[in-house]
Amino acid sequence: MTKLLETVDLVTNFYTYEGVVKALDKVSLSVKHGTTFGLVGESGCGKSVAVRSMMRIIQEPGKVEEGRILFYPNAGDDSQAIDLLQKSEAYMQSLRGDSISMIFQEPNAALNPIMSIGDQVSESFLFHRKKEMCKKINEDLSSANCRTIYPLKKLLQTLYRIAGKKPDAWLLKVIGRIPIFKRWNKRLRQEALRRSVEIIEKLGIPHAAEIVKRYPHNLSGGMKQRIVIAIALACNPVLLIADEATSNLDVTIQAQILELLRELKQKEISSVLLITHDLGVVAETCDRVAVMYAGNLCEVADVKDIFRSPKHPYTQALLNSVPKLSQEGELQSIEGSVPNLVTPPSGCRFHPRCKQIMDICRREFPKLVEVGTDHFVACYLWTDQPRD
């Protein structure tokens, strides 16, 4: 399988009054075409910071300090790799919602309470698919079924042709100020709304034509999450990033959303990057998984290898803390607490909580090494480093 999105030694810090929060420390991971990649770990380990860094939506006081974020638009052709950190904000705006889309953790925060559902879904089409829609409208105007009078038809065709090439053209601004032509782009908004109804229907939401007229407060939590997914999928992205997309939903709705994502991956999109702290969700949906702890990657492997043969002590401890059908006695907890990333521990950041600690763990952070086929671990238990 070819690479789709890759980070190389990514470092992200937050400059706060307490000090510099070292949120990501040289994180390297790779998402491939046609896969569902899971990123798991405790709350505060840096999962969301990692994907926000990839999308370049880290807000102040955060800053991506080092590394590369490589996007492969041509099926993994290394010569065509694009380093997103070197691109302008205008380029990133054209990429977000088009080639790469993101579902945020809280739908209430993602949806605008004073805009109708139809207007919010339509925004994606109006921003990323205006040229395509203008071409479709011109074809409709040229058809024999169009009853628009000839002079107006020619004017509209000219305006939509210009809008498809240069949306901020001065002529469009002038025309928009003339009362009789003020709503010349009505057909464009109607086409965007029609497409919005189509994508909402695809997600299995009944009465989509009525739903687009409603506002977020009229919908249930599960329905709102589906609308957020509709916005993310509007322009058929090659990569969908789901940041804790099911964490605030009840179990039955969560199962429906996960099943929906699975179906969409098979039919609509190439790859999914799933951010979660739920190992059950990972086992059910992911092909490959990376385990994070305190801003570092601990282990990266195929999902079956992680569950059958975890190598890192933190991964083992996580799996031991999950209830099992054959559970006997009390669940095992991970002693200690997550470190303060303003003053993280030296060496391996997990060593204060690790039961297999060695002296070198306190001094130096271990490199991510391959211990099996595509199975990588950052732990001195699996390196040739002297264990003094």
N, C-alpha and C positions, 0 to 999 in steps of 0.2 A: 504493500500500500504506500502511496505517495504522501509526502508532507503537505499539510494545509496551513497550519499556523504553528510557529515555534518561538520560544523565548530562549535566549542565551545569556546566562549570568545576569539576570535581571535584578537590579537593586532599587528599592523604593524606600524613601525615608519621609517622616513627618516631623516638621520643625515646630515643636510646641514649647510652652513656657516651662514645662518640666524638663525639657531636653529633647534630643533627637530620638524619635521612635524609629528603630530599625525594623520596619515592617516586613521587608523582603530582603533576603541576603543571598544573592547569586542563585536565583531560581531558574532552572533550565528544564523545560518540558516541551513535548511535541505532540500536536493533535494531527491525526492522519485522516485522509479522505475516507468517508464511509464508515467511520467509527463513532462510538459514544465514549468519550473520555471523562472519567470521574475525578474530581479533586476533592479530597476528604480531609477532615481534621477537626479539632475542637474549635469552638467559637473563639475568634480572635487570633487564629493561627496565620491568617494572611490570605485565605482563599479568595475573598471578595476583592482584596487589594490587588491580587495577582491579575484577575480578569479585568478590573478597572484600569490597571496599568496597560494591559494589552490593548484596550479600547481607547486609551489615552483620555480617560475621563476622571483622573485623579484630581481632586480639588485641593486648593490651599488649606492647610499648610503642607500638603503632600507634594512630593516631587520624585519623578523617576530619575535616578542619578546615573546609573550605568546600565550596560547591557544592550541587547538588540531584540527587537520584536519583528520576526520575519514572517511575511505573508506570501504564500505561493499561489498566485492566481492561475498559473498554468500547470496544474497537476504535478507540483513538486519539482519543476524544472529549476534547479539551483541558480542558473544564470538569470532567471527572471524573478528571483526573490526580491521582495520589497521590504526595506527596513522602515517600519511605520514610525519609528522615533525620528527619522530624518524627513518625514513628510509634513506638509503644512496642515494647519487646522482645517482649511477649506477641503483638502483631500480627505481628511479623516471624516468630515461631515458627509462627504459623498459616499464613503465606505460604510459608515454606521447606518444600519437600517437597510442597506442594500446587499452587499456581499457578506457582511457580518452583522447579526442582530443579537440583541440581549433582552432576556426576560428578567426583570428585577424582582427582588425578594418580596416587596410589599406592593400589591396592585393599587392600593389606595394612594400611595405616594407616586406611582407611575402614571395614574390617570388624572386629568385635569377636571376638577369637580364642576366647572362652569362651562364646559364644552360638551356637546352631545357625543355619544359614542361614534356616530357616523363621521362627524368632523375630525375626531381624533384618529380613526383608522385611515380616513382619506388623506391626512397630512403626509403619510408615507408615500402614497401614490403621487401626490402633488409635488413632493420634493424630489423623488427619485425616478418617477415614470412620466414626467410631464411630456417629454418628447414623444414617447410611445403613444400616449393618450391623444396628443394633438394630431398625430398622424391618423389615428383611428377616427377622430372627429372629422377630419378633412375627407376621409373615405366615405363617411356617412353623408356628409354634405354633397358629395359628388354623385351619390346614388340616385337612382330614378325615384325612389320613395320619398326623397327629401322635398318638402313643400315650401321651403323658405324661398321668398322672392329673389330673383336673380341678382340684383345689385347688392342686397344684403348678404346673400350667399357668398359672393365674390369677396366682399369686405371681410366676412368672418373667416373665410379660407386663408386670406392674406394674414390676418391677425394670428390665427392658430399656427400658421407656418412660421411666423416670426417668433411666437411664444415657444415653439418647439426647439428653435435654434438659440434664441437669446431672450430668456424670460424677463430680464430687466431692461429691455430695449426702450428707448425714450418714446417711441411712437405708442407703445402700449400704455405708458404712463399718461400721455396726452389724451388718448382715446378714453381712458378710465375716468378722466375728469369731465367728459362731456355727458350730461345727464342721460341723453337718449341711448348712449352706448356704454353707460357705466357698468352694466352687467353683461358685457360682451363675452366674458369667460364663464357664463352660466353653464354652458354645455360641458366645459372642462370639469367643473365641480360635480355635475350630474354623473359624468363618466367615472370620476373617483368614487362617488357614493355607490354607484352600481358595482364597482369592483369590491368595495368594502362589504356590501351585502353578500357577494359571492364568497369571499374569504371567511366571513362569519358562518355562513352556511356549511362550508367545508369542515369547520371545527365542530359540527354537530349541534349548533345552537339553534333551537326552533324559532320560527317567526323572526328571522333576521331583518326583514324589512321594517318591522316594528322596533326591534332592538336598537337600530341605528338612530332612532328618534329619541331614545331615552338618555338619561344622564347616569353617571356612575353610582349615585346613591340609590338608584332604582334597582340595582342588580345585587345578587348574592355574591359572597366571596369567591365561590367557584366560577361563577359567570364572569366576574371581573378579571379573574386570572386568565380565562379563555380569551377575553377581549385583548388583554396585554399580549398574549401569544399571537392573536390575529394581527396586531400592530407589528410585531416582530417578524411575522411570516409574510407580510403583505407583498414584499418585493422578492420573494423566493431566495433567501440568503443561502450561501454555501455552508456557512457555519452559524449555528444557533447556540448562544451562551445562556444557560439557565442558572441564575444565581439563587439558590434556595427557593426554587419556584413553587415548591409544595409544602414548605415548612409551616405556614400559617393556616393550612387547610386541614379539615378533619380527614380521617383515614379513608372513607369512601370516595370523597372528592379527590384526595391525593392519588388514589389508585386510578381514577378516571383520567387525571391530568398526565400521569406517567404513561398510561396506555396511549393517550393521544400523542404524546411526544414520540413514542415508539412507532406509531403509524406514520407520523409526519416524516420521521427520518427515513422510512422505507419508501415513501412516495414523493416527498416534496424537497427535502434538504439533504445535503451530503453528510454533514457531521454535527455532533452535539457535544458541547463542553458543559458537563453537569457539575455544579458546585453544591455540595451537601455535607452534612455531618451524620447522615443516616446511612449506616452500612447496609441496611436492608435494601434501601433504594439502589445503592451501588451494585449489590449482588444481582438485583433483578434487571437492571437496565444497561449497565456499562460493559464495554469490551476490555477497556484498559483503565487503570486507576493509579493516581499518584497520592501519596499520604504526606500531609504537611504537618509540621510542628514548629511553632514559634518563628515563622518566617523562613523556614528551611524545608527542603524536600528530604524526607526520610527514605522513602521507598517508591519505586515506580515499576509496575509489572502488569501482565494480563490479569484480569479480575479473578480467574480461577486459581492462578498461582498465588495471589495475595491471600485468598481464603484457605487454600490447601496447605501452603507452605510459606507463611510470613517469616521474613528474615530479621527485620529490625525490631528491637525490643519494644518500641512504641507501637508499631503495628500489631505485634503480638498482644500487648496490653489492651489495645483498643478492642481487638476481637474477643479477648477474654472477658471484657466488660459487657458484651452483648448477650442477652438471654438466648438460650438454646432449648430445643425440644427435649433434649436429654439432660437438661440442667439438674445438677445435684448440689445441694448446699447453696451458700450465698454467692452472689456475683462478686467477681474480683474488681476492685477499684484501682485506679492509678494513684498511688500515694503522692502527696505534694500538690503543687499548683503551677499553673502556667506562669513562666517568668515575665518580669517586667521588661519590655523590649527597649526601654530607655537605657537600662543597664543589664543587657542579657548576659547569661553565664558565658564564661570563656570556653573555648573548645566546642564540643557538642552541646547544643542548647538543651538536650534532653537529659544530660548526665546527672543533674540533681535528683531526678526521679527514677533513674535507671537502676535495676537490681543487678545488672551485669557490668557495672562501671569498672573501667581500668584507669590507671593514672594518666595515660595519654589522652583519654576522653576529656579531661579537665583542661588540657593545654591546647590542643589543635582540633579544628573541625574536620571530620573525615570527608574525603571526596566521594562522589557518587560512582560506584564501581559496578561492573556487570558480573553477577554471580550465577547467571543462568541465561537462557535464551531470552533476550529483551527484558531481563529482570535485573533492576539496578537498586543498590542499597548504599546508603551513606552511614556506615558503621564499622568500627575497627574490629569487630568480631569477624568481619568478612574481608579483611585486607591483609596484606603481607607485612604491614607496619609492625615493628617490635612492640609487644604488649608489656611494657614495663610498669 
